[in-house]
Amino acid sequence: MKKLFILTTILVLGAWMKVAAQDAATASKRANQQYVLFESERDKGTNVTAMYTYLLDSYGQFIKVVEAPDNGQYLSGAKNRLRAMYPYLLNGAVYYSEQKQPSKALDFAAAYIEMPQLKIFRSELLPKDSRYASVVYYAAVSAYNLQKYSQALKYFQEYLNTGVDAQEKDCYVYMNMIYQAQKNYDEQEKILEKAIAKYPVSLDFLYNLVNVHIATNNMPKLLAAIDRILTVDPNNDKVLPIKARILERQGKNLEALDIYKRLYALYPNSFELLTGVARANFNVATEIVNNGATIANDTEYALVRQRASGYLLDAKDQFLKILEKEPASKMYMQGLAGVYQYMDMKAEYEVLMKIITDGASYASFPSRLMAYNEALKKTEAVAQQQESAPVPVDPAMLVIRVDSFMDGNKNKVIDAGESFAIQFTIENKGQGDAYNLRLRLSEQQGFDEFFDGPRELDGGNIPAGTSKEYTFRYLVKKEMPTSLAKINIYAFEANGFDADPAELIVNTQEYAMPRLRIADHQFFASEGSSITLGKNGKLTLAVQNFGTKTAHKVKLNFKLPNNIFTTDTPEMTIDSIAPGDVATLDYGFLVNKRFDGDSIAVMVSVSEDSRSSYLSEAYKVKVGEYLTASSSIKINGNVATRKVEAKDFQIGFHSELLEDVPVGVVNRHRYALIIGNEDYSMTGANAEINVPYAVNDAMLFREYCVRTFGVPDGQIKIVPNATAGMMHEQLDWLVNMASTDPEAELIFYYSGHGNNDEATKEPYLLPVDITGKNIRLGISLADLYKRLATYPIKGAYVFLDACFSGGYKSAAPLLAQKGVRVVPKVGLPQGHTLSFSSSSGDQTSSVYHAKKQGYYTYFLIKAIKDAKGDLTMKQLFEKTNAEVKKATALIGKMQEPQYMASPTWTDWTDIKLKTPPLE
């Protein structure tokens, strides 16, 4: 039997080897025949379809030869034929793709892609056409469309292996869709992570990752993916609601509430977000109440009620809004009933619970509540008749004594938004018993309308010689005004032996909360005076707190349209804003060249730590619109205790000189430092020493530096109210700009106080934190001129509109004027330095109140504007000098500007500040 088995095996094996050899031979014969037919059709060029049919058939047969086990004598010929047909396979793929026959195109493309991967070609590199990557991508997409997912995945991966970037992102998109269709979430997650690593700010891949984790119910990974999206876009309204719902399920109600409120501020008309805010408010309040359920101390419990009351009042208002739109919603009726129950609003609670039990609509609540109250009155009247008090034998004598007043924050004031309680005792000092007491609380001026809670209690009976304790508890509505409340407590006895009312007089305080608003805003351009495609822009916001409480951790979240990118963080935080104060901040952005809108809309949402104040605003600026370069803020006003006067303020300085500003081309060799020192209050002197409009002067000069003189935005520094350290630091910056640029032109402008050293008479420019006593900490003109001449440059131009007075040593304040005393014998300009100053000798330089500027700066800029910038330095001085002398003579305070130039610089007179257009 064993021998038979061996014999049979040998015979079968031999037969198989013979068949395999025949298969290789047959395939080789067929392959060569079809290849010859392909060549024939190729050479004739009359039947393209037949040519490619023979080619593909020949390829298939040669592959059989290559894969046959006994192919030794045919392998070399097959390899040569395959090598020869390789470029024609590409042509076939291209031909059928043009013929809109994707299936056939895929066959040729697949052959072209897979041939180099055959074992027989691994030792050599088949020359790949420059279109190889495109063919691979086409094949992958065709396979995807034909639902040949395994083949598509193979080719998408092959495209990624080529290292070509053009369709790389699309490959990840298709591979993600394939794994999603196959519900292969493990592989889908892997490919998405690769895509995210390559494109970290592409939210589409992160969105798909969120969907993966939702499908697999992996909450930790889901939250992590959402947080990755929020890192890129903190206000993303697609995933924030998902995160809020997850936090709700996890019992993190306060975090959920914060998200819902932020979104609701952005989308106040969203019903879904309204329901989320309502649920979260109610859940937070419930959590607070439940955590305080075991507290026995009334004062501590009052604190718990206060914490919960704000959330409950908000939830109540929100539930009412929801039920206006969905009056049949059982869930939100139950929520509102819970609020009523906690507030001891028995009638409202019982009526609403009956509506829920009956399956009725909330629309019936008003009429049912009215009927309930009417029935209650009748019931009470009947009860009083049935339970009439016994006829008294001896009189009762009731005395009410207020024992304690408890409020949430223990300040002995009824604060809006908090809870309070009044504990009192009623003692019966009479000989007879007191029956069926009704206890009533009332405020003489009607302020009890702001008390949420029962106004009347059932006092029961008080036997003679005994006493009972009672408590009224209330939540105070946020509408409570600041005043003096006179609260009376009444005790009515059935037989008429009523107590004299007790009176409690206590202060009330309006709701202490921050209230935020965007007081003003302004857009600025980084270059020139308009925001254009491919350029940077900036939005400056003034955020004001006009509430009665300091706003802490004020968060501003920004959202930009497509094709506009932030150059700052999308979320900014201001530590605090006191009542009445204004905080300003800048938000930078970049407009790419694909932006196709006519206006740029920046969405801004503002919130603060107490969650009492929310804003959602949109600010727009037209592309190419003229924008001023000014960015000053003027604030005036006072804040009284809990009575906030919103300060008057204005971003930007407005002047006719900012209209039709002459435009010069950008000059990359120009650098400017502009200082406007106006507020000298930190020196400790009174406000009269301030220099009116110095900041306005600086802002206006900066505008002309950018627009007319062509100073690039990145090469100009403007410093309002500069300290000594700031002035020296920024002057170092200006001088250093000349160290590597021999063609540099330095512009230095100063408006503010100046003073002379008493010993040397050397003139100094005064920082805002320096007085005449330590004047040498300022910047001397001699040192200024010396430093500007440190490096060989084309020119340095100094403009001084400085205020001078020696009043610091005396009791007299500095005048509200501006003046400059430049001593020609001390500190002459050096090198290529030119200095223009606002007055001469002992003159003062007055301020032009009508224009809110200094006379000198106003007429200096006006001369430039009137000449459209086309004037020389000499002409500029002469025109400015004439106008300033004329204007100040009319007010009886003549000032005469002067100039000083380096003695070695003789051709300064012909220099023009306006940069001429390129020829």
LONU-184840 format. One record per residue (C-alpha): x, y, z; residue in one letter. Coordinates in pm, whole numbers, padded with zeros to 5 digits, always signed. Example, Ala and Ser with C-alpha at 12.3 -4.5 7.8 and 13.67 -1.06 7.14 Angstrom:
<pts>
+01230-00450+00780a/+01367-00106+00714s/
</pts>
This chain:
<pts>
+00000+00000+00000m/+00288+00232+00084k/+00456+00167-00251k/+00132+00238-00434l/+00100+00575-00257f/+00454+00677-00355i/+00396+00576-00711l/+00069+00764-00733t/+00226+01076-00586t/+00513+01068-00834i/+00275+01020-01123l/+00050+01308-01012v/+00342+01543-00951l/+00490+01463-01287g/+00158+01528-01457a/+00121+01864-01279w/+00471+01975-01383m/+00390+01884-01740k/+00064+02088-01730v/+00248+02387-01574a/+00511+02377-01845a/+00238+02362-02104q/+00064+02666-01936d/+00383+02874-01951a/+00435+02776-02314a/+00072+02844-02405t/+00074+03178-02229a/+00402+03277-02392s/+00275+03184-02737k/-00050+03374-02686r/+00134+03675-02537a/+00377+03706-02827n/+00099+03669-03080q/-00105+03950-02920q/+00203+04168-02889y/+00277+04129-03261v/-00084+04226-03339l/-00041+04530-03109f/+00272+04633-03301e/+00092+04589-03629s/-00201+04807-03527e/+00037+05061-03373r/+00230+05093-03698d/-00084+05122-03911k/-00243+05371-03670g/-00593+05310-03800t/-00758+05128-03509n/-00654+05261-03169v/-00909+05055-02978t/-00787+04728-03129a/-00425+04828-03066m/-00483+04879-02693y/-00699+04565-02671t/-00409+04355-02808y/-00167+04537-02577l/-00364+04468-02259l/-00426+04105-02356d/-00054+04059-02430s/+00031+04213-02090y/-00204+03974-01912g/-00054+03670-02086q/+00304+03777-02011f/+00209+03812-01644i/+00090+03451-01654k/+00429+03351-01795v/+00608+03539-01517v/+00393+03375-01251e/+00415+03020-01396a/+00644+02791-01191p/+00831+02630-01485d/+00896+02940-01694n/+01273+02938-01722g/+01298+02924-02102q/+01028+03191-02147y/+01112+03438-01869l/+01379+03638-02048s/+01157+03697-02354g/+00862+03793-02134a/+01077+04042-01944k/+01195+04206-02266n/+00843+04231-02406r/+00708+04381-02080l/+00989+04636-02070r/+00907+04736-02429a/+00532+04776-02369m/+00573+04971-02040y/+00539+05326-02183p/+00244+05216-02401y/+00052+05110-02092l/+00072+05471-01974l/-00050+05589-02313n/-00343+05349-02289g/-00439+05485-01948a/-00430+05839-02079v/-00627+05747-02392y/-00915+05579-02207y/-00930+05853-01943s/-00980+06102-02228e/-01246+05872-02373q/-01430+05881-02038k/-01391+05505-01991q/-01258+05491-01632p/-01276+05113-01600s/-01048+05051-01899k/-00827+05343-01802a/-00788+05184-01459l/-00680+04851-01618d/-00397+05020-01807f/-00301+05244-01516a/-00293+04944-01283a/-00064+04758-01523a/+00162+05063-01550y/+00179+05102-01170i/+00226+04736-01081e/+00477+04633-01347m/+00779+04795-01171p/+00682+04605-00857q/+00717+04263-01026l/+00996+04045-00887k/+01174+04029-01224i/+01217+04411-01225f/+01326+04463-00868r/+01692+04460-00968s/+01640+04741-01217e/+01445+05068-01219l/+01199+05103-01499l/+01203+05466-01621p/+00889+05632-01481k/+00722+05904-01680d/+00696+06251-01524s/+00322+06189-01514r/+00361+05883-01294y/+00219+06045-00980a/-00079+06183-01174s/-00152+05840-01322v/-00134+05680-00977v/-00376+05936-00835y/-00613+05892-01131y/-00607+05516-01085a/-00678+05550-00713a/-00975+05779-00770v/-01110+05556-01048s/-01084+05251-00824a/-01265+05443-00548y/-01546+05544-00784n/-01576+05184-00900l/-01591+05079-00531q/-01273+04875-00566k/-01164+04995-00224y/-00868+04763-00168s/-00715+04863-00499q/-00791+05231-00430a/-00620+05217-00090l/-00316+05056-00250k/-00283+05330-00511y/-00353+05618-00272f/-00071+05485-00057q/+00151+05457-00365e/+00081+05822-00443y/+00181+05920-00088l/+00502+05720-00137n/+00594+05934-00440t/+00640+06238-00215g/+00447+06463-00454v/+00241+06718-00259d/-00017+06822-00520a/-00288+06565-00433q/-00150+06447-00101e/-00430+06597+00107k/-00695+06452-00125d/-00543+06108-00083c/-00593+06129+00294y/-00951+06244+00235v/-01030+05946+00009y/-00862+05694+00237m/-01060+05831+00529n/-01385+05790+00331m/-01297+05433+00236i/-01228+05327+00594y/-01543+05505+00705q/-01751+05318+00445a/-01593+04990+00561q/-01649+05091+00927k/-01283+05011+00979n/-01246+05269+01257y/-00899+05158+01369d/-00749+05220+01026e/-00958+05535+00983q/-00816+05674+01307e/-00460+05590+01196k/-00491+05761+00857i/-00656+06066+01015l/-00375+06101+01267e/-00125+06091+00981k/-00323+06356+00795a/-00350+06576+01105i/+00024+06550+01164a/+00075+06671+00808k/-00201+06936+00817y/-00236+07035+01184p/-00470+07328+01127v/-00702+07153+00881s/-01022+07116+01080l/-01182+06871+00835d/-00956+06586+00945f/-01015+06671+01311l/-01391+06674+01249y/-01368+06325+01103n/-01163+06213+01401l/-01444+06337+01626v/-01690+06129+01423n/-01469+05822+01463v/-01470+05856+01840h/-01844+05918+01843i/-01894+05598+01640a/-01673+05398+01877t/-01818+05573+02186n/-01469+05655+02313n/-01539+05955+02534m/-01179+06029+02648p/-01052+06033+02289k/-01358+06229+02176l/-01294+06505+02429l/-00925+06508+02338a/-01010+06548+01968a/-01254+06830+02044i/-00989+07007+02252d/-00747+06981+01959r/-01003+07158+01741i/-01057+07425+02005l/-00684+07486+02017t/-00705+07590+01652v/-01046+07759+01677d/-01157+07835+02037p/-01507+07942+01924n/-01577+07647+01696n/-01954+07617+01699d/-01950+07266+01555k/-01773+07090+01841v/-01839+07319+02138l/-02204+07201+02166p/-02081+06840+02157i/-01833+06910+02434k/-02101+07083+02640a/-02335+06784+02611r/-02057+06546+02712i/-01975+06760+03014l/-02345+06760+03106e/-02350+06380+03100r/-02036+06371+03311q/-02197+06600+03568g/-01954+06886+03497k/-02238+07133+03483n/-02044+07451+03551l/-01804+07381+03263e/-02099+07298+03037a/-02270+07622+03138l/-01962+07825+03052d/-01959+07679+02700i/-02332+07719+02646y/-02323+08082+02759k/-02031+08161+02534r/-02210+08007+02234l/-02542+08168+02322y/-02368+08506+02328a/-02249+08439+01973l/-02583+08297+01853y/-02861+08451+02066p/-03132+08325+01831n/-03034+07959+01866s/-03313+07768+02039f/-03089+07467+02093e/-02833+07678+02278l/-03109+07843+02483l/-03219+07500+02605t/-02859+07412+02684g/-02807+07727+02892v/-03134+07666+03077a/-03050+07303+03159r/-02699+07390+03269a/-02817+07675+03494n/-03076+07448+03656f/-02828+07163+03698n/-02567+07390+03858v/-02826+07524+04103a/-02947+07172+04183t/-02591+07060+04248e/-02532+07353+04485i/-02858+07289+04673v/-02797+06915+04702n/-02445+06971+04833n/-02584+07204+05099g/-02877+06988+05199a/-02712+06871+05521t/-02617+07219+05645i/-02799+07297+05969a/-02667+07648+06031n/-02910+07906+05893d/-02638+08154+05803t/-02439+07896+05611e/-02753+07772+05442y/-02834+08130+05340a/-02498+08138+05161l/-02590+07819+04978v/-02923+07967+04871r/-02748+08281+04752q/-02509+08082+04535r/-02795+07885+04386a/-03035+08177+04346s/-02854+08345+04058g/-02853+08026+03853y/-03218+07954+03939l/-03338+08300+03841l/-03155+08267+03509d/-03297+07918+03457a/-03648+08046+03532k/-03624+08320+03268d/-03481+08076+03015q/-03743+07805+03082f/-04015+08065+03025l/-03859+08161+02688k/-03841+07794+02590i/-04203+07727+02685l/-04316+08022+02477e/-04186+07835+02173k/-04255+07479+02288e/-04544+07496+02534p/-04595+07119+02525a/-04240+07034+02639s/-04276+06819+02948k/-03905+06827+03029m/-03883+07205+03048y/-04211+07233+03240m/-04058+06997+03495q/-03749+07217+03510g/-03958+07529+03572l/-04160+07343+03834a/-03833+07258+04011g/-03744+07628+04020v/-04086+07715+04164y/-04051+07445+04426q/-03713+07570+04542y/-03841+07927+04558m/-04134+07816+04776d/-04378+07933+04509m/-04635+07674+04609k/-04923+07785+04389a/-04710+07801+04072e/-04549+07467+04153y/-04876+07282+04214e/-05048+07428+03908v/-04758+07340+03681l/-04730+06985+03817m/-05104+06936+03752k/-05054+07052+03392i/-04771+06800+03352i/-04983+06520+03502t/-05274+06605+03273d/-05046+06612+02968g/-05165+06964+02895a/-04984+07261+02743s/-04805+07535+02933y/-05028+07779+02745a/-05299+07694+03000s/-05079+07795+03294f/-05197+08160+03339p/-05566+08071+03345s/-05511+07768+03566r/-05303+07970+03812l/-05575+08231+03836m/-05838+07963+03898a/-05613+07799+04158y/-05572+08125+04351n/-05945+08196+04341e/-06023+07846+04468a/-05760+07886+04740l/-05922+08206+04862k/-06260+08040+04880k/-06114+07741+05060t/-05942+07961+05313e/-06263+08158+05371a/-06461+07838+05431v/-06186+07703+05656a/-06194+08019+05861q/-06569+07989+05901q/-06550+07620+05991q/-06252+07660+06217e/-06362+07974+06390s/-06156+08058+06689a/-06301+07987+07034p/-06464+08279+07207v/-06193+08437+07415p/-06225+08440+07793v/-05912+08649+07844d/-05732+08863+07586p/-05416+08757+07410a/-05133+09012+07387m/-04890+08944+07103l/-04546+09099+07078v/-04323+09056+06769i/-03948+09061+06820r/-03705+09050+06524v/-03422+08819+06630d/-03186+08825+06337s/-03135+08934+05978f/-02927+08693+05770m/-02796+08764+05424d/-02576+08564+05196g/-02262+08777+05202n/-02309+08891+05565k/-02287+09261+05483n/-02624+09334+05651k/-02760+09469+05323v/-03028+09328+05098i/-02824+09284+04782d/-02993+09223+04451a/-02933+08869+04334g/-02871+08721+04681e/-03089+08556+04943s/-03183+08678+05288f/-03386+08560+05584a/-03557+08731+05878i/-03595+08530+06198q/-03849+08661+06447f/-04032+08551+06760t/-04394+08616+06855i/-04460+08603+07226e/-04809+08591+07381n/-04784+08798+07700k/-05162+08801+07753g/-05389+08592+07977q/-05573+08433+07688g/-05462+08209+07404d/-05397+08343+07049a/-05568+08153+06767y/-05515+08105+06392n/-05233+08354+06344l/-05162+08485+05994r/-04815+08634+05957l/-04754+08881+05679r/-04439+09059+05552l/-04469+09388+05367s/-04229+09661+05257e/-04372+10012+05283q/-04239+10136+04945q/-04333+09828+04747g/-03983+09681+04728f/-04126+09346+04834d/-04214+09295+04468e/-03846+09210+04428f/-03863+08938+04697f/-03917+08586+04562d/-04075+08382+04839g/-04394+08355+05049p/-04535+08682+05184r/-04761+08509+05433e/-04713+08226+05683l/-04959+08024+05889d/-04866+08107+06248g/-05096+07854+06416g/-05193+07907+06781n/-04982+08053+07062i/-05103+07968+07411p/-05084+08236+07677a/-04740+08280+07825g/-04561+08105+07540t/-04378+08205+07221s/-04298+08072+06876k/-04015+08134+06628e/-04070+08194+06257y/-03857+08269+05951t/-03928+08449+05624f/-03681+08349+05346r/-03644+08524+05013y/-03439+08539+04697l/-03390+08897+04579v/-03448+08974+04215k/-03168+09140+04022k/-03390+09440+03952e/-03377+09553+04316m/-03266+09921+04331p/-03036+10085+04580t/-03249+10236+04856s/-03360+10199+05219l/-03616+09925+05278a/-03869+09954+05561k/-03999+09604+05624i/-04301+09543+05845n/-04400+09209+05993i/-04767+09175+06084y/-04940+08912+06303a/-05319+08890+06262f/-05510+08692+06530e/-05851+08534+06463a/-06025+08716+06747n/-05870+09048+06658g/-05595+09054+06918f/-05338+09151+06652d/-04978+09235+06733a/-04834+09577+06667d/-04624+09544+06351p/-04250+09508+06392a/-04029+09718+06165e/-03692+09631+06018l/-03504+09907+05835i/-03224+09781+05613v/-03031+09912+05313n/-03087+09761+04971t/-02822+09752+04705q/-02865+09726+04331e/-02715+09422+04164y/-02339+09438+04178a/-02225+09301+03848m/-01983+09391+03577p/-02144+09509+03256r/-01924+09511+02952l/-01953+09684+02622r/-01728+09761+02329i/-01701+10133+02380a/-01525+10201+02052d/-01329+10023+01783h/-01104+10107+01493q/-00931+09916+01214f/-00572+09991+01113f/-00357+09888+00818a/-00004+09757+00866s/+00118+09935+00555e/-00027+10253+00415g/-00377+10341+00520s/-00598+10062+00388s/-00623+09687+00439i/-00565+09508+00110t/-00526+09149-00008l/-00204+08985+00101g/-00152+09242+00380k/-00190+09261+00755n/-00456+09450+00944g/-00536+09526+01304k/-00857+09580+01501l/-00823+09792+01814t/-01102+09753+02068l/-01187+09959+02375a/-01368+09738+02626v/-01553+09928+02897q/-01703+09809+03224n/-02007+10029+03293f/-02128+09800+03571g/-02084+09834+03945t/-01840+09552+04002k/-01489+09488+03873t/-01485+09250+03578a/-01220+08980+03625h/-01064+08754+03361k/-01233+08927+03071v/-01202+08695+02773k/-01233+08808+02413l/-01273+08542+02147n/-01229+08635+01783f/-01361+08459+01476k/-01251+08543+01121l/-01396+08462+00777p/-01234+08209+00548n/-00903+08314+00391n/-00827+08550+00679i/-00585+08431+00943f/-00510+08554+01291t/-00160+08678+01370t/-00246+08686+01740d/-00408+08429+01963t/-00780+08386+01886p/-00854+08425+02259e/-00725+08718+02464m/-00762+08783+02836t/-00771+09108+03031i/-00699+09052+03400d/-00952+09303+03528s/-01149+09616+03437i/-01267+09835+03724a/-01614+09996+03713p/-01616+10275+03459g/-01271+10193+03324d/-01170+10113+02968v/-00912+09858+02853a/-00778+09852+02499t/-00620+09573+02302l/-00507+09502+01948d/-00604+09199+01741y/-00395+09137+01431g/-00495+08943+01121f/-00367+08862+00771l/-00580+08868+00455v/-00468+08623+00191n/-00509+08681-00181k/-00800+08437-00216r/-01034+08646-00002f/-01318+08746-00235d/-01542+08953-00008g/-01574+09329-00022d/-01570+09357+00359s/-01386+09182+00641i/-01610+09088+00934a/-01445+09013+01268v/-01674+08837+01516m/-01595+08917+01879v/-01747+08758+02188s/-01668+08896+02532v/-01722+08726+02867s/-01596+08765+03222e/-01536+08546+03523d/-01872+08591+03698s/-02062+08507+03378r/-02287+08808+03439s/-02198+08994+03122s/-02171+08861+02768y/-02128+09033+02436l/-02134+08917+02079s/-02045+09177+01820e/-01934+09190+01458a/-01708+09462+01322y/-01659+09519+00953k/-01412+09708+00740v/-01414+09735+00363k/-01114+09606+00174v/-00920+09906+00048g/-01107+10157+00270e/-00902+10453+00389y/-00803+10413+00755l/-00636+10662+00985t/-00312+10563+01151a/-00419+10724+01479s/-00495+10503+01777s/-00538+10730+02079s/-00798+10696+02349i/-00931+10991+02542k/-01109+10918+02870i/-01282+11159+03108n/-01512+11080+03400g/-01545+10963+03757n/-01681+10655+03928v/-01889+10684+04243a/-01967+10392+04471t/-02208+10166+04287r/-02304+10461+04068k/-02101+10427+03755v/-02062+10712+03514e/-01944+10568+03185a/-01638+10761+03084k/-01637+10955+02761d/-01379+10818+02528f/-01285+10804+02165q/-01048+10582+01974i/-00874+10779+01706g/-00801+11146+01658f/-01012+11317+01395h/-00882+11614+01199s/-00928+11765+00855e/-00556+11700+00808l/-00635+11328+00798l/-00844+11375+00484e/-00677+11343+00143d/-00334+11278+00292v/-00061+11300+00024p/+00067+10957-00071v/+00432+10871-00135g/+00581+10534-00217v/+00730+10312+00050v/+01092+10392+00131n/+01267+10092+00290r/+01553+10311+00412h/+01341+10530+00638r/+01292+10472+01012y/+01089+10684+01253a/+01054+10725+01630l/+00756+10933+01745i/+00695+11026+02108i/+00393+11213+02247g/+00423+11287+02618n/+00094+11426+02745e/+00018+11277+03087d/+00275+11374+03353y/+00052+11276+03647s/+00287+11000+03763m/+00539+11268+03869t/+00301+11353+04153g/+00228+11705+04033a/-00123+11826+03961n/-00303+11782+03631a/-00219+12131+03510e/+00131+12020+03417i/-00004+11790+03147n/+00064+11881+02784v/-00270+11903+02604p/-00299+11712+02276y/+00062+11587+02269a/-00062+11236+02185v/-00282+11378+01907n/+00025+11554+01765d/+00221+11228+01768a/-00061+11031+01605m/-00102+11285+01326l/+00271+11294+01258f/+00277+10915+01245r/+00003+10918+00980e/+00212+11139+00753y/+00524+10931+00817c/+00342+10626+00684v/+00135+10781+00409r/+00353+11064+00278t/+00709+10998+00391f/+00681+10628+00300g/+00809+10485+00632v/+00722+10111+00635p/+00492+10006+00916d/+00752+09773+01065g/+01009+10055+01075q/+00814+10306+01279i/+00768+10322+01657k/+00511+10547+01825i/+00524+10577+02203v/+00252+10775+02385p/+00344+10892+02737n/+00694+10747+02737a/+00889+10697+03059t/+01264+10759+03080a/+01341+10393+03025g/+01112+10375+02724m/+01256+10688+02563m/+01618+10572+02596h/+01531+10220+02480e/+01343+10340+02171q/+01616+10592+02083l/+01866+10304+02094d/+01639+10117+01852w/+01631+10412+01609l/+02009+10456+01615v/+02069+10081+01570n/+01858+10087+01254m/+02132+10296+01093a/+02411+10053+01184s/+02354+09829+00882t/+02193+10075+00639d/+02423+10352+00504p/+02126+10491+00306e/+01917+10524+00622a/+01707+10832+00694e/+01609+10867+01062l/+01304+11070+01168i/+01267+11174+01533f/+00951+11354+01647y/+00880+11468+02003y/+00581+11649+02154s/+00578+11708+02528g/+00763+11887+02805h/+01118+12013+02784g/+01329+12182+03051n/+01677+12326+03105n/+01933+12197+03347d/+01954+12483+03596e/+02332+12460+03624a/+02435+12409+03261t/+02125+12550+03085k/+02142+12242+02865e/+01797+12159+02721p/+01637+11819+02794y/+01329+11636+02672l/+01129+11518+02974l/+00985+11167+03006p/+00649+11144+03183v/+00807+11006+03504d/+01078+11274+03538i/+01063+11619+03702t/+01304+11910+03689g/+01476+11782+04003k/+01621+11479+03822n/+01623+11623+03472i/+01944+11447+03370r/+01751+11120+03354l/+01578+11262+03048g/+01728+11301+02701i/+01948+11603+02639s/+01934+11757+02294l/+02313+11744+02276a/+02309+11369+02339d/+02021+11324+02094l/+02211+11494+01813y/+02530+11305+01897k/+02359+10966+01894r/+02179+11033+01567l/+02521+11099+01410a/+02672+10772+01541t/+02672+10610+01195y/+02722+10763+00849p/+02372+10795+00706i/+02184+10987+00441k/+02008+11212+00694g/+01847+11250+01037a/+01547+11483+01078y/+01441+11604+01422v/+01105+11773+01489f/+01051+11917+01838l/+00717+12049+01961d/+00818+12052+02325a/+00685+12232+02627c/+00931+12435+02839f/+00898+12593+03181s/+01109+12619+03494g/+00808+12589+03720g/+00905+12266+03894y/+01126+12443+04148k/+00857+12693+04239s/+00504+12658+04367a/+00359+12768+04034a/+00242+12487+03809p/+00361+12447+03455l/+00148+12637+03210l/-00090+12452+02984a/+00121+12572+02696q/+00393+12420+02489k/+00726+12581+02422g/+01082+12502+02344v/+01403+12677+02427r/+01684+12552+02211v/+02019+12701+02308v/+02223+12736+01985p/+02551+12736+02168k/+02488+12398+02327v/+02436+12069+02142g/+02454+12165+01775l/+02340+11891+01533p/+02622+11678+01397q/+02681+11481+01079g/+02377+11491+00851h/+02132+11605+01119t/+01864+11872+01084l/+01646+11997+01370s/+01317+12188+01349f/+01177+12328+01675s/+00852+12498+01763s/+00977+12827+01911s/+01283+13038+01986s/+01458+13178+02291g/+01230+13217+02592d/+00908+13179+02395q/+00641+12930+02490t/+00453+12723+02236s/+00079+12745+02279s/-00172+12473+02207v/-00437+12515+01938y/-00747+12417+02135h/-00981+12452+01841a/-00782+12187+01652k/-00685+11985+01960k/-00317+12007+01863q/-00011+12220+01919g/+00011+12521+01690y/+00348+12409+01557y/+00254+12052+01467t/-00076+12163+01317y/+00081+12414+01077f/+00380+12188+01007l/+00147+11911+00883i/-00086+12159+00713k/+00206+12294+00509a/+00286+11940+00393i/-00078+11866+00311k/-00139+12191+00123d/+00169+12128-00094a/+00059+11764-00146k/+00392+11673+00010g/+00585+11826-00278d/+00806+12077-00095l/+01166+12097+00018t/+01285+12118+00377m/+01356+12487+00330k/+01009+12551+00191q/+00858+12348+00475l/+01035+12558+00736f/+00945+12889+00572e/+00574+12807+00534k/+00545+12664+00885t/+00731+12956+01036n/+00507+13213+00866a/+00180+13043+00962e/+00279+12979+01325v/+00395+13338+01375k/+00073+13473+01224k/-00162+13246+01422a/+00011+13294+01759t/+00037+13670+01712a/-00343+13683+01692l/-00370+13531+02041i/-00097+13755+02181g/+00159+13476+02240k/+00404+13508+01955m/+00618+13206+01887q/+00870+13178+01610e/+00989+12831+01501p/+01357+12784+01428q/+01581+12532+01257y/+01932+12408+01324m/+02143+12207+01083a/+02484+12049+01111s/+02742+12309+00997p/+02896+12054+00761t/+02566+11967+00589w/+02501+12235+00328t/+02255+12074+00087d/+01981+11986+00337w/+01758+12261+00200t/+01664+12065-00113d/+01562+11744+00063i/+01195+11639+00029k/+01024+11418+00285l/+00764+11288+00043k/+00898+10982-00137t/+00855+11036-00513p/+00700+10757-00724p/+00940+10525-00902l/+01013+10615-01263e/
</pts>
